[in-house]
């Protein structure tokens, strides 16, 4: 399964700088893509390409700047419970953040005798953890089990679906849950808010586009259309985490 990295011990400031640096690197790579225009002077005839030569690569189409996008912020208005917490998860870490959210809701009930409606829980999945918010189709198409080093507990092979979203039976059908589980679907149904990092998604889309020889813009837009139900992307995971704190959530680092 996914394991935590040395990034786990980094401060939020260092993680934020790292994410911005990664984003800058990706954008720089896009900017440096070869142009599809001739460089010869007008008076010179272009040199014929040798037979069988590979045509020049198509320039990467730039992504829509974040400043020109509409962002969903109404989730902050849902943070109204007496008990409020945000779990920050920059790594998958075997789904530790999901276990923390489940444990928190259980403790609110056991200690105070309160219900889920008395607790407001936000889980921020950013950096290497953001694929947890992509649906099964994306995990299968882009082999995200291998990309994220998420292995099946029994076979020890890379998973072909998003195992963090819901539990399924041997036939791949959603299992009826007799009790709460540490899955995104179960927790969302209990009111937990899941926020992801758009900057990390841009970086993932760049890597996947290079790997599959597609336009980054196409991959990025495809991923955004294929988030798990209820998932919300913010400009950066750090910003989403700070928004939750602004709305009154206590901070807890999960991975």
C-alpha positions in Angstrom: 0.0 0.0 0.0 1.0 3.6 -0.2 3.7 4.6 2.3 4.5 7.9 3.8 7.6 9.8 2.6 10.0 12.2 4.1 7.5 14.9 3.0 5.5 13.8 6.1 7.9 15.6 8.4 8.0 18.8 6.3 6.3 22.0 7.7 3.2 23.3 5.9 5.3 26.2 4.7 7.9 23.9 3.1 5.1 21.7 1.6 3.4 24.7 0.1 6.7 25.9 -1.4 7.3 22.4 -2.7 3.9 22.3 -4.4 4.4 25.7 -6.0 7.8 24.7 -7.2 6.3 21.5 -8.7 3.6 23.6 -10.4 6.2 26.0 -11.7 8.2 23.2 -13.1 5.2 21.7 -14.9 4.3 25.1 -16.4 7.9 25.8 -17.4 7.9 22.4 -19.2 4.7 23.4 -21.0 6.2 26.8 -21.9 9.3 25.2 -23.3 7.5 22.8 -25.6 8.7 23.1 -29.2 6.7 25.6 -31.3 5.0 24.4 -34.5 6.3 27.3 -36.6 9.3 27.4 -39.0 12.4 29.2 -37.8 13.9 29.7 -41.3 14.1 33.3 -42.7 11.5 34.1 -45.3 14.0 34.1 -48.1 15.2 30.6 -47.3 13.5 27.4 -48.4 12.9 25.0 -45.4 15.1 21.9 -45.3 13.1 18.8 -46.4 12.6 16.3 -43.6 14.3 13.0 -44.2 12.1 10.1 -45.1 10.6 8.4 -42.1 11.4 11.3 -39.8 9.2 11.8 -36.7 7.1 14.9 -37.1 7.6 17.7 -34.5 5.7 17.4 -31.2 2.4 19.3 -31.0 2.8 22.2 -28.5 1.1 21.7 -25.2 -2.1 23.7 -24.9 -2.0 25.9 -21.8 -4.4 25.3 -19.0 -6.9 27.9 -18.0 -5.3 30.1 -15.3 -6.7 29.6 -11.9 -7.6 33.3 -11.7 -10.1 32.8 -14.5 -11.8 29.7 -13.0 -14.9 29.6 -10.7 -14.3 28.0 -7.3 -16.8 26.4 -5.1 -16.6 28.0 -1.6 -20.1 27.3 -0.3 -18.7 24.3 1.6 -17.5 26.7 4.2 -21.1 27.6 5.1 -21.7 23.9 6.0 -19.1 24.1 8.8 -21.7 24.8 11.5 -21.3 21.9 14.0 -20.3 22.5 17.6 -17.2 20.3 17.0 -15.1 21.3 14.0 -11.9 19.8 12.7 -9.9 19.7 9.4 -7.6 16.8 8.7 -4.6 17.6 6.4 -3.3 14.8 4.3 -0.5 15.5 1.7 0.2 11.7 1.4 -2.1 8.7 0.9 -0.6 6.9 3.8 -3.0 3.9 3.6 -6.0 6.2 3.9 -5.0 7.5 7.4 -7.0 10.7 7.0 -10.1 8.6 6.4 -9.5 6.6 9.6 -9.0 9.9 11.5 -12.3 11.3 10.3 -14.1 8.1 11.2 -12.5 8.0 14.6 -13.4 11.7 15.3 -17.1 11.1 14.5 -17.1 8.1 16.7 -15.5 9.9 19.6 -18.0 12.8 19.4 -20.7 10.3 19.8 -19.0 8.3 22.5 -17.8 11.2 24.6 -20.6 13.8 24.2 -23.5 11.6 23.1 -23.8 13.8 20.0 -24.8 12.9 16.5 -22.9 13.5 13.2 -24.8 16.7 12.7 -23.1 18.1 15.8 -19.7 17.7 14.1 -18.2 19.4 11.1 -15.3 17.5 9.5 -13.2 18.5 6.6 -10.6 16.3 5.0 -8.0 18.0 2.7 -6.3 15.6 0.3 -3.5 17.4 -1.4 0.0 16.9 -2.9 0.4 13.1 -3.5 -3.0 12.3 -1.9 -5.2 14.1 -4.4 -5.8 11.0 -6.6 -7.9 9.6 -3.8 -10.6 12.0 -5.1 -10.4 10.6 -8.7 -13.0 8.0 -9.6 -12.5 4.4 -10.7 -12.4 5.2 -14.4 -9.4 7.5 -13.9 -7.6 5.0 -11.7 -8.0 2.3 -14.3 -7.3 4.4 -17.4 -4.1 6.0 -16.0 -3.0 3.1 -13.8 -3.0 5.3 -10.7 -2.4 2.2 -8.5 1.1 2.0 -10.0 1.5 5.8 -10.0 0.7 6.1 -6.3 2.1 2.7 -5.3 -1.2 1.6 -3.9 -1.3 -2.2 -3.7 -4.1 -4.7 -3.1 -3.8 -6.1 0.4 -4.2 -9.7 -0.9 -2.5 -9.8 -4.3 0.1 -7.2 -3.5 -0.5 -5.9 -7.1 -1.3 -2.3 -8.0 -5.0 -1.7 -7.6 -7.1 -0.9 -10.7 -9.7 1.2 -9.0 -10.1 3.8 -6.2 -10.2 1.6 -3.2 -10.5 4.6 -0.9 -13.9 5.6 -2.3 -16.1 2.6 -1.5 -15.9 -1.1 -0.7 -17.0 -3.6 -3.3 -17.7 -7.3 -3.4 -16.0 -10.0 -5.5 -18.2 -9.0 -8.5 -17.2 -5.3 -8.2 -20.6 -4.2 -6.8 -20.8 -1.8 -3.9 -21.2 -3.5 -0.6 -24.0 -2.8 1.8 -22.3 -1.4 4.9 -23.7 -2.6 8.2 -21.5 -0.2 10.1 -19.6 3.1 9.3 -16.4 2.5 7.3 -13.3 4.6 6.6 -14.3 5.2 2.9 -14.9 8.5 1.2 -18.4 7.5 0.2 -19.4 6.5 3.7 -17.9 9.6 5.3 -19.4 11.9 2.7 -22.9 10.4 3.5 -22.2 11.4 7.1 -21.5 15.0 6.2 -17.7 14.9 5.9 -16.4 17.5 3.4 -13.6 16.4 1.0 -11.4 19.2 -0.4 -8.6 18.5 -3.0 -5.7 20.4 -4.4 -6.1 21.8 -8.0 -2.4 22.6 -8.3 -1.5 19.0 -7.5 -4.2 17.9 -10.1 -2.5 20.1 -12.7 0.8 18.5 -11.9 -0.7 15.0 -12.1 -2.3 15.8 -15.4 1.0 17.0 -16.8 2.7 13.7 -15.8 -0.1 11.6 -17.2 -0.2 13.6 -20.4 3.5 13.0 -21.0 3.1 9.3 -20.2 0.1 8.8 -22.5 1.2 11.4 -25.2 -1.9 13.5 -24.8 -2.5 17.2 -24.3 -2.3 18.2 -20.6 -5.3 20.4 -21.0 -7.4 17.4 -22.1 -6.2 15.2 -19.3 -6.7 17.9 -16.7 -10.3 18.6 -17.8 -11.0 14.9 -18.0 -9.9 14.4 -14.4 -12.0 17.4 -13.2 -15.0 15.8 -14.8 -14.3 12.5 -13.1 -13.9 13.4 -9.4 -15.8 11.2 -6.9 -19.2 12.5 -5.9 -18.9 15.4 -3.4 -15.2 16.2 -4.0 -14.3 19.8 -4.2 -11.1 21.2 -5.7 -9.6 24.5 -4.4 -6.6 26.4 -5.9 -4.2 24.6 -3.5 -4.7 22.2 -0.7 -3.0 24.5 1.7 -5.5 27.3 0.8 -8.4 24.8 1.3 -7.0 23.9 4.7 -6.7 27.5 5.8 -10.3 28.2 4.6 -11.5 25.4 6.9 -9.6 26.9 9.8 -11.0 30.3 8.9 -14.5 28.7 9.3 -13.6 27.6 12.8 -12.0 24.1 12.3 -9.2 22.9 14.6 -6.2 21.6 12.6 -5.0 18.0 12.7 -2.2 16.6 10.5 -3.0 13.1 9.3 0.0 12.3 7.0 
